[in-house]
Amino acid sequence: QVQLVESGGGLVQAGGSLRLSCAASGLTFSFYAMGWFRQAPGKEREFVAAISWSGDYKRYVDPVKGRFTISRDNAKNTVYLQMNSLKPEDTAVYYCAARRGTVGSSWPSYDYWGQGTQVTVSS
């Protein structure tokens, strides 16, 4: 079956960096656009970033532009989210997701989800 496994979360001070990874199995990875979403306590799940199957097209939500970078390695079936200049408001559970076809920012349009990894940014 399809599995998406996130790793790399943790506790970091404001201004610090983290790199999230998401390893996929059970699907033809290069057929899927990949996305990162996050959900803070009491808030709805929100789009963070997405990348096309080839890696040529990337999309970011405005608050993370210039600070976060999404990338993928199709040979390793892995997508990454490099997060720099972290802020307390970035604190959330981060989820990776797979979407057959093109990039999207709507979470219901994604087909598969990981279990999430906690990112906590202290002030």
Contact map, one row per residue, 1 for C-alpha under 8 A:
111000000000000000000000111000000000000000000000000000000000000000000000000000000000000000000000000000000000000000000000000
111100000000000000000001111000000000000000000000000000000000000000000000000000000000000000000000000000000000000100000000000
111110000000000000000011110000000000000000000000000000000000000000000000000000000000000000000000000000000000000111000000000
011111000000000000000111100000000000000000000000000000000000000000000000000000000000000000000001100000000000000111100000000
001111100000000000000111000000000000000000000000000000000000000000000000000000000000000000000000000000000000000001110000000
000111110000000000011110000000000000000000000000000000000000000000000000000000000000000000000011000000000000000001111000000
000011111000000000011100000000000000000000000000000000000000000000000000000000000000000000000000000000000000000000001000000
000001111100000001111000000000000000000000000000000000000000000000000000000000000000000000000000000000000000000000001000000
000000111110000001110000000000000000000000000000000000000000000000000000000000000000000000000000000000000000000000001111000
000000011111000001000000000000000000000000000000000000000000000000000000000000000000000000000000000000000000000000001111000
000000001111100000000000000000000000000000000000000000000000000000000000000000000000000000000000000000000000000000000011110
000000000111110111000000000000000000000000000000000000000000000000000000000000000000000000000000000000000000000000000011110
000000000011111100000000000000000000000000000000000000000000000000000000000000000000010000000000000000000000000000000000111
000000000001111100000000000000000000000000000000000000000000000000000000000000000000111100000000000000000000000000000000111
000000000000111110000000000000000000000000000000000000000000000000000000000000000001111000000000000000000000000000000000000
000000000001111111000000000000000000000000000000000000000000000000000000000000000001110000000000000000000000000000000000000
000000000001001111100000000000000000000000000000000000000000000000000000000000000111110000000000000000000000000000000000000
000000011101000111110000000000000000000000000000000000000000000000000000000000000111000000000000000000000000000000000000000
000000011000000011111000000000000000000000000000000000000000000000000000000000011110000000000000000000000000000000000000000
000001111000000001111100000000000000000000000000000000000000000000000000000000011110000000000000000000000000000000000000000
000001110000000000111110000000000000000000000000000000000000000000000000000001111000000000000000000000000000000000000000000
000111100000000000011111000000000000000000000000000000000000000000000000000001110000000000000001000000000000000001000000000
001111000000000000001111100000000000000000000000000000000000000000000000000111100000000000000000000000000000000000000000000
011110000000000000000111111010000000000000000000000000000000000000000000000011000000000000000000000000000000000000000000000
111100000000000000000011111010000000000000000000000000000000000000000000000010000000000000000000000000000000000000000000000
111000000000000000000001111100000000000000000000000000000000000000000000000000000000000000000000000000000000000000000000000
110000000000000000000001111110000000000000000000000000000000000000000000000000000000000000000000000000000000000000000000000
000000000000000000000000011111110000000000000000000000000000000000000000000000000000000000000000000000000000000000000000000
000000000000000000000001101111110000000000000000000010000000000000000000010010000000000000000000000000000000000000000000000
000000000000000000000000000111111000000000000000000011000000000000000000010010000000000000000000000000000000000000000000000
000000000000000000000000000111111000000000000000000010000000000000000000000000000000000000000000000110000000000000000000000
000000000000000000000000000111111100000000000000000110000000000000000000000000000000000000000000011111000000000000000000000
000000000000000000000000000001111110000000000000011110000000000000000000000000000000000000000000011111100000000000000000000
000000000000000000000000000000011111000000000000011110000000000000000000000000100000000000000001111000100000000000000000000
000000000000000000000000000000001111100000000011111000000000000000000000000000000000000000000001111000111000000000000000000
000000000000000000000000000000000111110000000011110000000000000000000000000000001000000000000111100000000000000000000000000
000000000000000000000000000000000011111000001111100000000000000000000000000000000000000000000111100000000010000000000000000
000000000000000000000000000000000001111100001111000000000000000000000000000000000000000000011110000000000000000000000000000
000000000000000000000000000000000000111110111100000000000000000000000000000000000000000000011100000000000000000000000000000
000000000000000000000000000000000000011111111000000000000000000000000000000000000000000000111000000000000000000000000000000
000000000000000000000000000000000000001111100000000000000000000000000000000000000000000000010000000000000000000000000000000
000000000000000000000000000000000000000111110000000000000000000000000000000000000000000000000000000000000000000000000000000
000000000000000000000000000000000000001111111000000000000000000000000000000000000000000000000000000000000000000000000000000
000000000000000000000000000000000000001101111100000000000000000000000000000000000000000000000000000000000000000000000000000
000000000000000000000000000000000000111100111110000000000000000000000000000000000000000000000000000000000010000000000000000
000000000000000000000000000000000000111000011111000000000000000000000000000000000000000000000000000000000010000000000000000
000000000000000000000000000000000011110000001111100000000001100000000000000000000000000000000000000000001110000000000000000
000000000000000000000000000000000011110000000111110000000001100100000000000000000000000000000000000000000000000000000000000
000000000000000000000000000000000011100000000011111000000111100000000100000000000000000000000000000000001000000000000000000
000000000000000000000000000000001111000000000001111100000111000000000100000000000000000000000000000000111000000000000000000
000000000000000000000000000000001110000000000000111111111110000000000111000000000000000000000000000000100000000000000000000
000000000000000000000000000000011100000000000000011111111100000000000000000000000000000000000000000001100000000000000000000
000000000000000000000000000011111100000000000000001111110000000000000000000000000000000000000000000011000000000000000000000
000000000000000000000000000001000000000000000000001111111000000000000000000000000000000000000000000000000000000000000000000
000000000000000000000000000000000000000000000000001111111100000000000011000000000000000000000000000000000000000000000000000
000000000000000000000000000000000000000000000000001111111100000000000000000000000000000000000000000000000000000000000000000
000000000000000000000000000000000000000000000000001101111110000000000000000000000000000000000000000000000000000000000000000
000000000000000000000000000000000000000000000000111100111111000000000100000000000000000000000000000000100000000000000000000
000000000000000000000000000000000000000000000000111000001111100000000000000000000000000000000000000000100000000000000000000
000000000000000000000000000000000000000000000011110000000111110110000000000000000000000000000000000000000000000000000000000
000000000000000000000000000000000000000000000011100000000011111110000000000000000000000000000000000000000000000000000000000
000000000000000000000000000000000000000000000000000000000001111110000000000000000000000000000000000000000000000000000000000
000000000000000000000000000000000000000000000000000000000000111110000000000000000000000000000000000000000000000000000000000
000000000000000000000000000000000000000000000001000000000001111111110000000000000000000000000000000000000000000000000000000
000000000000000000000000000000000000000000000000000000000001111111110000000000000000000000000000000000000000000000000000000
000000000000000000000000000000000000000000000000000000000000000111111000000000000000000000000000000000000000000000000000000
000000000000000000000000000000000000000000000000000000000000000111111000000000000011110000000000000000000000000000000000000
000000000000000000000000000000000000000000000000000000000000000111111100000000001111000000000000000000000000000000000000000
000000000000000000000000000000000000000000000000000000000000000001111110000000001110000000000000000000000000000000000000000
000000000000000000000000000000000000000000000000111000000100000000011111000000111100000000000000000000000000000000000000000
000000000000000000000000000000000000000000000000001000100000000000001111100000111000000000000000000000000000000000000000000
000000000000000000000000000000000000000000000000001000100000000000000111110011110000000000000000000000000000000000000000000
000000000000000000000000000000000000000000000000000000000000000000000011111111100000000000000000000000000000000000000000000
000000000000000000000000000011000000000000000000000000000000000000000001111111000000000000000000000000000000000000000000000
000000000000000000000000000000000000000000000000000000000000000000000000111111000000000000000000000000000000000000000000000
000000000000000000000010000000000000000000000000000000000000000000000000111111000000000000000000000000000000000000000000000
000000000000000000000011100011000000000000000000000000000000000000000001111111100000000000000000000000000000000000000000000
000000000000000000001111000000000000000000000000000000000000000000000001111111110000000000000000000000000000000000000000000
000000000000000000001110000000000100000000000000000000000000000000000111100011111000000000000000000000000000000000000000000
000000000000000000111100000000000000000000000000000000000000000000000111000001111100000000000000000000000000000000000000000
000000000000000000111000000000000001000000000000000000000000000000011110000000111110000000000000000000000000000000000000000
000000000000000011110000000000000000000000000000000000000000000000011100000000011111000000000000000000000000000000000000000
000000000000000011110000000000000000000000000000000000000000000000111000000000001111110000000000000000000000000000000000000
000000000000001111000000000000000000000000000000000000000000000000110000000000000111110000000000000000000000000000000000000
000000000000011110000000000000000000000000000000000000000000000000100000000000000011111000000000000000000000000000000000000
000000000000111110000000000000000000000000000000000000000000000000100000000000000011111101000000000000000000000000000000100
000000000000011000000000000000000000000000000000000000000000000000000000000000000000111111100000000000000000000000000000111
000000000000010000000000000000000000000000000000000000000000000000000000000000000000011111100000000000000000000000000001111
000000000000000000000000000000000000000000000000000000000000000000000000000000000000001111100000000000000000000000000000100
000000000000000000000000000000000000000000000000000000000000000000000000000000000000011111110000000000000000000000000011100
000000000000000000000000000000000000000100000000000000000000000000000000000000000000001111111000000000000000000000000111100
000000000000000000000000000000000000011110000000000000000000000000000000000000000000000001111100000000000000000000000111000
000000000000000000000000000000000000011100000000000000000000000000000000000000000000000000111110000000000000000000011110000
000000000000000000000000000000000001111000000000000000000000000000000000000000000000000000011111000000000000000000011110000
000001000000000000000000000000000001110000000000000000000000000000000000000000000000000000001111100000000000000011111000000
000101000000000000000100000000000111100000000000000000000000000000000000000000000000000000000111110000000000000011010000000
000100000000000000000000000000000111100000000000000000000000000000000000000000000000000000000011111000000000011111000000000
000000000000000000000000000000011110000000000000000000000000000000000000000000000000000000000001111100000000011110000000000
000000000000000000000000000000011110000000000000000000000000000000000000000000000000000000000000111111110000111100000000000
000000000000000000000000000000111000000000000000000000000000000000000000000000000000000000000000011111000000011000000000000
000000000000000000000000000000111000000000000000000010000000000000000000000000000000000000000000001111100000000000000000000
000000000000000000000000000000011000000000000000000110000000000000000000000000000000000000000000001111110000000000000000000
000000000000000000000000000000001110000000000000011100000110000000000000000000000000000000000000001011111000000000000000000
000000000000000000000000000000000010000000000000010000000000000000000000000000000000000000000000001001111110110000000000000
000000000000000000000000000000000010000000000010110000000000000000000000000000000000000000000000000000111110000000000000000
000000000000000000000000000000000000000000000010000000000000000000000000000000000000000000000000000000011111110000000000000
000000000000000000000000000000000000100000001110000000000000000000000000000000000000000000000000000000011111110000000000000
000000000000000000000000000000000000000000000000000000000000000000000000000000000000000000000000000000000111111000000000000
000000000000000000000000000000000000000000000000000000000000000000000000000000000000000000000000001000010111111000000000000
000000000000000000000000000000000000000000000000000000000000000000000000000000000000000000000000111100010111111110000000000
000000000000000000000000000000000000000000000000000000000000000000000000000000000000000000000000111100000001111110000000000
011100000000000000000000000000000000000000000000000000000000000000000000000000000000000000000000111000000000011111000000000
001100000000000000000000000000000000000000000000000000000000000000000000000000000000000000000011110000000000011111100000000
001111000000000000000100000000000000000000000000000000000000000000000000000000000000000000000011100000000000000111110000000
000111000000000000000000000000000000000000000000000000000000000000000000000000000000000000000010000000000000000011111000000
000011000000000000000000000000000000000000000000000000000000000000000000000000000000000000001111000000000000000001111100000
000001111100000000000000000000000000000000000000000000000000000000000000000000000000000000001110000000000000000000111110000
000000001100000000000000000000000000000000000000000000000000000000000000000000000000000000111100000000000000000000011111000
000000001111000000000000000000000000000000000000000000000000000000000000000000000000000001111100000000000000000000001111100
000000001111000000000000000000000000000000000000000000000000000000000000000000000000000101110000000000000000000000000111110
000000000011110000000000000000000000000000000000000000000000000000000000000000000000011111100000000000000000000000000011111
000000000011110000000000000000000000000000000000000000000000000000000000000000000000001100000000000000000000000000000001111
000000000000110000000000000000000000000000000000000000000000000000000000000000000000001100000000000000000000000000000000111
